[in-house]
Amino acid sequence: MQEPERSLLAPIGYQAGDCGYCKGSNSSQRTPKSRGSYYIRTRRLTAEDYQALVDRGWRRSGSLLYKPDVLRACCPHYTIRLPAAFLEPSRDQRQAINRWNKFVLGEKYLAETARLYPKTKEEKKRQKEGFDLIPAVHEAESSNLKPVDPDHKFEVTLEPDTYTDEKFELFRDYQYNVHKEAPSDVTRQGFRRFLCGSPLTRKEYQCNGKPKRLGSYHQCYRLDGRLVAMGVLDLLPHCVSGVYFLYHQDFEKWSFGKLSALREAALAIEGDYEYYYMGYYIHSCQKMQYKGDYRPQFVLDPMTNSWHSMDDMKPLLDQKNFVSLDLEIRSQKDPIDQVVIGTPSEAVEQITSIDEDKDVEDEFIGPDGKTWLFRQPAAAASSGQSLFKLRVPGVMSEQELSNGTNLDMIHVSLGQGREVPIGLLQSWHDDPDITRPDTLKGVIAEMAACVGPEVAERMAVDFGS
């Protein structure tokens, strides 16, 4: 029996990083060392494993995977998702699609088709009953038109995420004119690394009688043969995950951000992916507020990895940076006085809320036998403590890991396709303490606690990437 293909994951560890979301009004400089994350590098990542990771708060940038420490962050990153079949497009979102369709088709086409192909009673009834997302998204595509010449030819294709000069020129225009990046900062190498050649393995299988694709793709929008916009998408077992979207400055007035979001939600419905993930939501960032306009939106609880309505979360996010709705609910049922930041199962028992007016104390015994306190990510990253003692939100506790994951059976890549259970290595048994980050067992244990039991069981630790 053939061994399943394993994701190759190389642990980097917990690090403090700069934040580009809370720059000063008079500065373009990123806020230094103001957020913490756990990082992994990957050469190969299965779509199933990445699905499990995003449902634990992870995202990828090229081949780099990262899980933000939502507690130790100036601008906490919350994972959000939308059940695509229940999307309720707002008036301005509907208008954006209708305006674009009218521009592509033209008045002459609309008048001629209305005369030659009048709508049936059923079609008129459906039109009156409300906005139908799928037909609206595809209305102006050349493959769906009546035999009457439109003003423009519009095509949307889902293509492998390979590099082409055409795609790079679009990327360069977008970075120059929308993000105002300097020409020297926009390179072919950077584009390849960031948006092409994803480590996600690509495959296709039948689902409900239709082909379902998994992996990374470029959704290319072409008008009269010209590439005018492109969405970078990760297609996973249960979601369409938006990675990046770019468009040419010539088409800025057409609200391509709205057009792409609605089309990607439609893809989630048509392809049986169920959910549309729009990346992270940062409540304090004005540029992120638009994500809340696509409803109903749900937010991943950073402590328990369960999902809650954004409508329920927003009032709390208006009051404080760090919010766990599960803990808020628990505190109302069983209020306690002491605030201790714990891991998922511990947190529900121990935390009521976080007082933003004072530092939150992460309590553990440090190397000198005294209680060490770390609130800032730079201090946490340089402390030399394991994630179990830092108690990063959403990471399994030492007890949960020991009870639910057989560390000896985690595979390690030896190169040339050889992967063996790490328990077979002699050095693995030299130190039984999984809370020591300076040992092989400590490094693997931290990584397993971060990725969760599903991925830990299926992955191969890759020290050669």
PEVEN-V967708 format. One record per helix or strand of 2 or more residues. SS is the DSSP state (H for helix, E for strand). FROM is the first residue (numbers start at 1). TO is the last residue. Records with the same first field share a line. If there is no record, write none. Layout:
SS->FROM-TO + FROM-TO
//
This chain:
E->8-19 + 31-45 + 58-61 + 64-73 + 78-83 + 154-160 + 203-207 + 210-223 + 226-236 + 239-247 + 275-277 + 280-281 + 297-300 + 307-309 + 364-365 + 371-372 + 411-415 + 418-421 + 460-461
H->47-54 + 84-86 + 91-105 + 107-116 + 121-129 + 133-138 + 142-144 + 165-177 + 183-185 + 188-195 + 249-254 + 256-270 + 286-293 + 310-317 + 325-333 + 344-350 + 377-382 + 387-390 + 398-404 + 407-409 + 422-424 + 426-429 + 440-451 + 453-458
//
